[in-house]
Amino acid sequence: MYQNQNLKHMNRISKKIIVHAGTKDLVDKLSSDSIKNVEHYFPIDRFFIEDYDYLAKIEKVDHTQFIFYNLETKSSTYTTQLFSCLPELWEDTEYENILQIMDNFTNSFSFYSLIEFTYKYLEIDLLNEIFLNESINLRFKKDCAEYFPKILATFYMDESDYFDLNNNVYGVDKGHWDAVKIKIHGNNKFKKSLPISQLRIRVREFEKRFCSVSDL
């Protein structure tokens, strides 16, 4: 069963994310340029990010704003691949930053992208932070409860993903990601990801709980 915990405390740290114009311009230009110029790994790779001098610009902007605006405005396929190219985005990202990002989402697709990425690359489980958080709109909880069972396989790396990462196919050093995960997992506020068999049970429990509830 899912943990019967109350996450009302999240409301105390939640605040509005104001994305600066410069961050919006950077995110939009990066995604637009990648469509025209990426040569190696569609839809984006680190080679492109470095060759076109985007890495230094990304490092200078607020990472919470950068992560949030990408999740809110770009496709899941693009966003997941972009974030997988930028382990440094997550080196200093705290549990509270992720809660703030989630509390500011305005559509269900943002939740889909965040959970797919964090489960697959950070190997953390944020389902309670959605379903047991009273600040998250019931509509979003219902959408996630209905959709997650259909995409559980995308929450895990397959053989192709492991090959690409182990062989630096899209320009990302596996050791860098390993170091980020060690740091993330060292924060006991984060819960580690579950095997797919256990995750499937938990998602079904949330589906039963929320999909039968009328919208508020």
VEXDREN-2710 file (C-alpha; in Angstrom, 1 decimal):
% VEXDREN-2710
k/r/px/py/pz
1/MET/0.0/0.0/0.0
2/TYR/1.1/3.6/-0.5
3/GLN/2.3/5.4/2.6
4/ASN/-0.5/7.0/4.5
5/GLN/1.5/10.2/5.1
6/ASN/0.3/13.8/5.2
7/LEU/2.3/16.2/3.0
8/LYS/0.6/19.4/4.2
9/HIS/4.1/20.7/5.1
10/MET/4.8/21.2/1.5
11/ASN/2.5/24.1/1.3
12/ARG/4.9/26.1/3.6
13/ILE/7.8/26.0/1.2
14/SER/5.8/26.4/-2.1
15/LYS/6.1/29.8/-3.8
16/LYS/5.5/31.1/-7.3
17/ILE/8.2/30.5/-9.9
18/ILE/8.8/33.6/-11.9
19/VAL/10.8/32.6/-15.0
20/HIS/13.0/35.5/-16.1
21/ALA/12.7/36.6/-19.8
22/GLY/16.4/35.7/-20.4
23/THR/15.8/32.2/-19.2
24/LYS/12.7/31.9/-21.4
25/ASP/14.6/33.1/-24.4
26/LEU/17.5/30.7/-23.8
27/VAL/15.1/27.7/-23.4
28/ASP/13.2/28.6/-26.6
29/LYS/16.3/29.3/-28.7
30/LEU/17.9/26.1/-27.5
31/SER/15.0/24.0/-28.5
32/SER/14.5/25.8/-31.8
33/ASP/18.2/25.6/-32.8
34/SER/18.3/21.9/-31.9
35/ILE/15.7/21.1/-34.5
36/LYS/17.8/22.7/-37.2
37/ASN/21.4/21.8/-36.1
38/VAL/21.6/18.6/-34.1
39/GLU/23.7/16.1/-36.1
40/HIS/24.3/13.1/-33.8
41/TYR/21.4/12.3/-31.4
42/PHE/17.9/13.5/-32.0
43/PRO/16.2/15.6/-30.6
44/ILE/19.3/17.0/-28.8
45/ASP/22.7/15.9/-27.5
46/ARG/25.5/17.3/-25.4
47/PHE/27.8/17.7/-28.4
48/PHE/25.3/20.3/-29.8
49/ILE/24.9/22.0/-26.4
50/GLU/28.7/22.4/-26.1
51/ASP/29.5/23.2/-29.7
52/TYR/26.9/26.0/-29.9
53/ASP/28.1/27.5/-26.6
54/TYR/24.8/26.8/-24.7
55/LEU/26.4/25.1/-21.7
56/ALA/27.9/28.2/-20.2
57/LYS/24.7/30.1/-20.7
58/ILE/22.7/27.3/-19.0
59/GLU/25.1/27.2/-16.1
60/LYS/24.5/31.0/-15.5
61/VAL/20.7/30.9/-15.3
62/ASP/18.6/29.8/-12.3
63/HIS/18.3/26.0/-12.6
64/THR/14.9/25.8/-11.0
65/GLN/13.5/28.2/-13.5
66/PHE/15.3/26.5/-16.4
67/ILE/13.9/23.0/-15.4
68/PHE/10.4/24.3/-14.8
69/TYR/10.1/26.3/-18.0
70/ASN/11.3/23.3/-20.1
71/LEU/8.8/21.0/-18.4
72/GLU/6.0/23.4/-18.8
73/THR/6.6/24.3/-22.5
74/LYS/8.5/21.5/-24.3
75/SER/7.6/17.9/-25.2
76/SER/8.4/15.1/-22.9
77/THR/10.7/13.5/-25.6
78/TYR/12.8/16.6/-25.9
79/THR/12.8/17.5/-22.2
80/THR/13.9/14.1/-21.0
81/GLN/16.7/13.9/-23.5
82/LEU/17.8/17.5/-22.8
83/PHE/17.9/16.9/-19.0
84/SER/19.8/13.6/-19.6
85/CYS/22.5/15.7/-21.3
86/LEU/22.9/18.0/-18.3
87/PRO/23.7/16.2/-15.1
88/GLU/25.0/19.5/-13.6
89/LEU/21.5/20.8/-13.6
90/TRP/20.7/18.4/-10.8
91/GLU/23.9/18.5/-8.7
92/ASP/22.5/21.3/-6.5
93/THR/18.8/20.6/-7.0
94/GLU/17.2/20.0/-3.6
95/TYR/14.1/18.2/-2.6
96/GLU/12.4/21.5/-1.9
97/ASN/13.2/22.8/-5.4
98/ILE/11.4/19.8/-7.0
99/LEU/8.4/20.3/-4.7
100/GLN/8.3/24.0/-5.7
101/ILE/8.4/23.0/-9.4
102/MET/5.6/20.5/-9.0
103/ASP/3.4/23.0/-7.1
104/ASN/3.7/25.5/-10.0
105/PHE/2.8/23.1/-12.8
106/THR/-0.2/24.2/-14.9
107/ASN/-0.8/21.1/-16.9
108/SER/-0.6/17.3/-16.5
109/PHE/2.0/16.8/-19.2
110/SER/4.5/18.6/-17.0
111/PHE/4.1/15.9/-14.3
112/TYR/4.5/13.2/-16.9
113/SER/7.8/14.6/-18.1
114/LEU/9.2/15.2/-14.6
115/ILE/8.3/11.7/-13.3
116/GLU/9.6/10.0/-16.5
117/PHE/12.9/11.8/-16.2
118/THR/13.4/11.5/-12.4
119/TYR/12.6/7.9/-12.3
120/LYS/14.8/7.0/-15.3
121/TYR/17.9/9.1/-14.7
122/LEU/17.8/10.1/-11.0
123/GLU/16.2/6.8/-9.9
124/ILE/14.0/8.5/-7.4
125/ASP/10.3/8.0/-6.7
126/LEU/8.2/11.2/-6.5
127/LEU/4.7/9.6/-6.6
128/ASN/3.8/10.5/-3.0
129/GLU/4.8/14.0/-3.7
130/ILE/2.1/14.1/-6.3
131/PHE/-0.7/12.0/-4.9
132/LEU/-0.4/12.7/-1.2
133/ASN/0.4/16.4/-1.6
134/GLU/-2.7/18.5/-0.9
135/SER/-1.4/21.4/-2.9
136/ILE/-1.6/19.4/-6.1
137/ASN/-4.8/19.8/-8.0
138/LEU/-7.1/16.8/-8.0
139/ARG/-7.4/17.0/-11.8
140/PHE/-3.6/16.5/-12.2
141/LYS/-3.7/13.5/-9.7
142/LYS/-6.4/11.9/-11.7
143/ASP/-4.7/12.4/-15.0
144/CYS/-1.4/11.0/-13.6
145/ALA/-3.2/8.0/-12.1
146/GLU/-4.8/7.2/-15.4
147/TYR/-1.8/7.8/-17.6
148/PHE/1.1/6.4/-15.6
149/PRO/0.1/2.7/-15.9
150/LYS/0.3/3.1/-19.6
151/ILE/3.9/4.4/-19.7
152/LEU/5.6/2.6/-16.8
153/ALA/8.2/1.0/-19.1
154/THR/9.5/4.5/-20.0
155/PHE/10.4/5.1/-16.4
156/TYR/13.3/2.6/-16.8
157/MET/16.4/2.4/-18.9
158/ASP/16.4/-0.3/-21.6
159/GLU/19.4/-1.9/-23.2
160/SER/19.7/0.9/-25.8
161/ASP/19.7/3.5/-23.1
162/TYR/22.4/1.7/-21.2
163/PHE/24.5/1.3/-24.3
164/ASP/24.2/5.0/-25.2
165/LEU/25.2/6.2/-21.7
166/ASN/28.0/3.7/-21.3
167/ASN/29.5/4.6/-24.6
168/ASN/29.1/8.3/-24.5
169/VAL/26.9/8.3/-27.6
170/TYR/25.2/11.6/-26.9
171/GLY/28.2/13.2/-25.2
172/VAL/27.4/12.5/-21.5
173/ASP/29.9/11.0/-19.1
174/LYS/28.3/8.1/-17.2
175/GLY/30.6/8.9/-14.2
176/HIS/29.0/12.3/-13.9
177/TRP/25.6/10.9/-13.7
178/ASP/26.7/8.3/-11.2
179/ALA/28.1/11.1/-8.9
180/VAL/24.8/13.0/-9.2
181/LYS/22.8/10.0/-8.2
182/ILE/25.0/9.3/-5.2
183/LYS/24.4/12.8/-4.0
184/ILE/20.7/12.7/-4.6
185/HIS/20.3/9.3/-2.9
186/GLY/22.3/10.7/0.0
187/ASN/19.4/13.1/0.8
188/ASN/17.0/11.0/2.8
189/LYS/14.1/13.2/1.8
190/PHE/14.2/11.4/-1.6
191/LYS/12.8/7.9/-2.0
192/LYS/14.6/5.6/-4.3
193/SER/12.8/4.2/-7.4
194/LEU/11.1/0.9/-7.1
195/PRO/11.3/-2.2/-9.3
196/ILE/8.6/-2.1/-12.0
197/SER/6.6/-4.9/-10.3
198/GLN/6.3/-3.0/-7.1
199/LEU/5.7/0.3/-8.9
200/ARG/2.9/-1.2/-10.9
201/ILE/1.1/-2.2/-7.7
202/ARG/1.5/1.3/-6.2
203/VAL/0.3/3.0/-9.3
204/ARG/-2.8/0.8/-9.4
205/GLU/-3.6/1.8/-5.8
206/PHE/-3.4/5.4/-6.7
207/GLU/-5.5/4.8/-9.8
208/LYS/-8.2/3.2/-7.6
209/ARG/-8.1/6.0/-5.1
210/PHE/-8.2/9.0/-7.4
211/CYS/-9.9/8.0/-10.7
212/SER/-13.2/7.4/-8.9
213/VAL/-13.2/10.8/-7.2
214/SER/-15.2/13.7/-8.7
215/ASP/-13.2/16.8/-9.6
216/LEU/-13.1/19.6/-7.1
END
